[in-house]
Amino acid sequence: MTPGLVIRRFEAADQAAARAVVLEGMFEHWGGLDPTLNLDLDDIADSYADAVFLVGHLDGPTDRRVVATGALRMRQGDGGGREGEIVRMAVASDARRQGIGQQMLRSLTDEARRLGVRRIVLETTSDWHDIMTFYRRCGFTVTHEEQGRWSSNTWFALDL
């Protein structure tokens, strides 16, 4: 556990900070951003009204800021049952390697269990090796790869 980390549901006051954390990670990986590809981040409350969107913030004496995000959307699984899809997982670059991502993932998994979800899926860019290793370490297994618009994407699953 990261001292001073609080994970809670997104609130409207988190909008700018949560958007910035997600976009920072994408810019870091891709080296640029296309604003038309991230319209869901312009109004997180509306875009994720039917989902669980969490923020992780530090609540220490010197650092009170959003450092992580993650969302759980419900979807129909390939077998017809409901499954959760994790999207918008991000940790601020200066807050990585402190267990914050694991805590966010654990919180999303707990939410999925609470909602009766039996399987969680997620997708990431296949060449994002650190992230792929992270999800494997957290118990996710690769289900398949597919060619996306700009890159190869790898899909993971975790049965709860």
ZAMARVEX-796509 format. One record per residue: x, y negated, z of N, C-alpha, C, O, CB in turn; residue in three letters. Coordinates in steps of 0.2 Angstrom, whole numbers, plus 5000, padded with zeros to 4 digits. Glycine has a CB too. Layout:
N
XYZXYZXYZXYZXYZala
...
This chain:
160
500450065000500050005000500449945000500949935003499550005006met
500249894996500649834996500349785001499749765001500549794989thr
500849765006500549715011500249655008500549625004501149695016pro
499649635011499349575009498949585002498649535000499849525008gly
498949644999498549644993497849664995497649704999498849704989leu
497349624992496649634993496349644986496449604981496249574996val
495949704985495649724979494949714980494649744985495849794976ile
494549674976493849664977493549644970493949644965493749594981arg
492949644970492549624963492749554961492849514965491749634964arg
492749554955492849484951492249434953491749454954492849494943phe
492549374954492049324956492149264950492749264948492149294963glu
491749224949491749174944492449134945492749104940491149124944ala
492549114951493149074953493849114951494349074950493249064960ala
493849174949494349214947494549204939495049234937494349284949asp
494049174936494049184928494749164925495049204922493549134926gln
494949104927495649084923496149124925496649144921495749004925ala
496249144932496849184934496849254931497349274929496849184942ala
496249284931496149354929496349354921496649394919495449384930ala
496049304918496149304910496949294909497249324905495749244907arg
497249254913497949234912498349304914498849314910498149184917ala
498249344919498549404920498549454914499049474912498349434927val
497949464912497849504906498249484900498649524897497149514904val
498149424898498449394892499249394893499549404888498249324891leu
499449374899500249374900500549444898501049444895500349364907glu
500149504900500449564899500449584892500849614889500049614903gly
499849564888499849574881500349534877500649554873499149554879met
500449474879500949424876501649464877502049464872500949354878phe
501749484883502449514884502549574880503049584877502449534892glu
502049614879502149674875502149664867502549684864501549724876his
501649614865501549604858502049544855502149544849500849594856trp
502249504860502649444857502149384855502449344852503149464852gly
501549394855501049344853500349364854500249424856501149334845gly
499849324853499149334854498749314849498849254846498949304861leu
498249344847497749324843497149314847496849354849497549374837asp
496949244848496349234852495749264850495249264854496249154852pro
495649284844495049314842494949384844494349414843494949314834thr
495449414847495449484849495249494856495249554858496149514847leu
495249444860495149444867494549404869494549374875495749424871asn
494049404865493449354867493149384874492749344877492949354861leu
493149444875492849464882493149434888492849424893492949544882asp
493749404887494049374893493849294893494049264898494849374892leu
493549274888493249204889492749194894492649144897493049184882asp
492349244895491849244900491749314903491349354901491149224898asp
492249334908492249394911491649414914491449474913492849404916ile
491349374918490649394921490149414917489849464918490449334925ala
490049384911489549404906489849464902489449514901489449344901asp
490449464900490649524896490649584900490549644897491349504894ser
490749584907490749644911490249644916490249674921491449644914tyr
489649614914489049614918488849684920488549704925488449574915ala
488849734915488649804916489249854918489249914917488349834910asp
489749824920490349864922490649834929490349794932490949844917ala
491149874931491449854937492149814935492549854933491549914942val
492249754937492849714935493149704942492849664946492749654931phe
493749724943494049714950494649664949494949664943494349774953leu
494849624954495449584954495849604960495549624965495349514954val
496449604960496949614965497249544967497549524962497449674964gly
497249524973497549464974497949474981497749504985497049404975his
498449434981498949434987498549384992498349324990499649414985leu
498549404998498249365003498749345009498649355014497649395006asp
499349325006499949315011499949235013499649195010500549335009gly
500449225017500449155019500749105014500649045014500949145025pro
501149135009501449095004501249114997501349074992502249105004thr
500849164996500649184989499849204989499749264992501049244987asp
499449164987498749184986498549174979498249124977498349134991arg
498649224975498449224968498249294966498449344969499049194964arg
497949294960497749354957498349384954498649344950497149344952val
498449444955499049474952498849544948499349574945499549494958val
498249564948498049624945497349624943496949584946498249684949ala
497149654938496449664935496349734933496849774932496349614930thr
495749754933495549814930494849824930494449794934495849874934gly
494549854925493849864924493649934922494049974919493549814918ala
493049954924492750014923492150004920491649984922492650054930leu
492050034913491450034909491150104909491550154909491550004902arg
490550104909490150164908490050184901489950134897489550174912met
490150244899490050264892489850334891489950374896490650244887arg
489550354886489450424884490050464882490350444878488850434879gln
490150514886490750554884490550604878490050604876490950594890gly
491150634876491050674870490550734871490250754867491750704868asp
490550754877490150814879489450794881489050834883490450854885gly
489250724880488650704881488550674888488050634889488150754881gly
488950684893488950664900489150594900489550574896489250704905gly
489050554906489250494907490050494909490150544913488850454912arg
490450454907491150444909491250374910490950334907491550484904glu
491750364913492050294914492650284910493050324909492250284922gly
492650224907493250204903493550144907493250094908493050184896glu
494250154908494650094911494850054906495250074901495150124916ile
494749984907495049934902495349874906495149874912494449914897val
495649834903495949774906496349784912496349744916495349724907arg
496749844912497149854918497749814916498049814911497449924919met
497949764921498549724921498849704927498449694932498349664916ala
499449694928499849674934500249624932500649624927500149734938val
500249564935500749504934501449534934501649574938500649454939ala
501849504929502549534928502949534934503349574936502849494922ser
502849474938503349474944503049514950503349514956503349404946asp
502449544949502149584955502249664953501949704957501449564956ala
502549684948502549754946503049784950503449764954502749754938arg
502949854950503449904953503349894961503849904965504149894951arg
502749874963502649864970502049914973501849904978502549794972gln
501749954968501249994969500549964968500049994970501250014977gly
500549904965499949864964499549904959498849904960500049794962ile
499849924954499449954948499150024951498550034949499949974942gly
499550054955499250124958498650104962498150144962499750154962gln
498650054966498150034971497550014966496950034968498349974975gln
497649974961497049954957496750014954496150024953497349904951met
497150064951496950124948496550164953495950194951497450164945leu
496750174959496450204964495750174966495250214967496850214971arg
495750104966495050074967494550084962493950094963495249994968ser
494850084956494350104950494150174950493550184949494750084943leu
494550214952494350284952493850294958493350334957495050334954thr
493950264964493450264969492750244967492250264969493750224975asp
492750184963492150154960491850204956491250214956492350094957glu
492250244952491950294947491650344951491050374949492550324942ala
491950374956491650424960491050404963490550434964492150444966arg
491050344966490450314969489850314964489250314966490550244972arg
489950294958489450294953489250364950488850364945489750254947leu
489650414952489450484950489850504944489650554940488750494949gly
490350464942490750484936491150544937491450544942491150424933val
491150584933491650644933492250644929492750684930491250704931arg
492250594925492850594920493050524918492550484917492750634914arg
493650504919493850434917494350444911494750484911494250394923ile
494250394906494650394900494950324900494650274903494250414894val
495450324896495750254895496250264889496450314887496150224901leu
496450204886496850204880497350154881497250104884496350194873glu
497950164878498450114878498850124871498850174868498950124884thr
499250074870499750084864500250134865500550134870500050014863thr
500350174860500750234861501550214862501850254865500750274854ser
501750154860502450134861502550094867503050074869502650094855asp
502050094871502050064878502250114883501850134887501350024880trp
502950134883503150194886503050184894502950234897503850204884his
503250134897503150124904502450134906502350174911503450054906asp
501950114903501250124904501050194903500650224908500850074900ile
501350224898501150294897501450334903501050384905501450314890met
502050324905502350354911501950344917501750394921503050334912thr
501750284918501350264924500650304924500550334929501150194924phe
500250314919499650344919499750424920499350454923499250334912tyr
500250454917500450524918500650534925500350584928501050544914arg
500950484928501150494935500550494940500550524945501650444937arg
500050454938499450454941498950504940498350504942499050384940cys
499150554936498750614935498350624929497950664927498250624941gly
498350564925498050574918498450614913499050614913497950494915phe
498050644909498350684903498150654897497650624896498150764904thr
498550664892498450644885497950684882497950744882499050644881val
497450654879496950694875497050694868496950744864496250664877thr
497250634865497350624858497650564857497650514861496650634854his
497950554850498150494848497750474842497450524838498950494846glu
497750414840497350394834497750324832498050284835496650374836glu
497650314825497950254822497450204823496950204821498150274815gln
497750144826497250084827497450044822497750054817497450054834gly
497149984822497249934817497949914816498149894811496849874819arg
498349904822499049884821499549934824500149924823499049814825trp
499349984828499750024831499450094832498850104831500049994837ser
499850144834499550204836499350204844499750164848500150264835ser
498750224845498550224852498450294855498350344851497850194852asn
498650294861498550364865497950354870497950314874499250374868thr
497550414870497050414874497150464880497450514879496350434871trp
496950444886497150484892496450504895495950464894497550444897phe
496450554899495850574903496050594910496550624911495450624900ala
495650584915495650614922495050634924494550604924495950554927leu
494950704926494350734928494350724936494850734939494350804927asp
493850694938493750684945493450734949493350734955493350614946leu
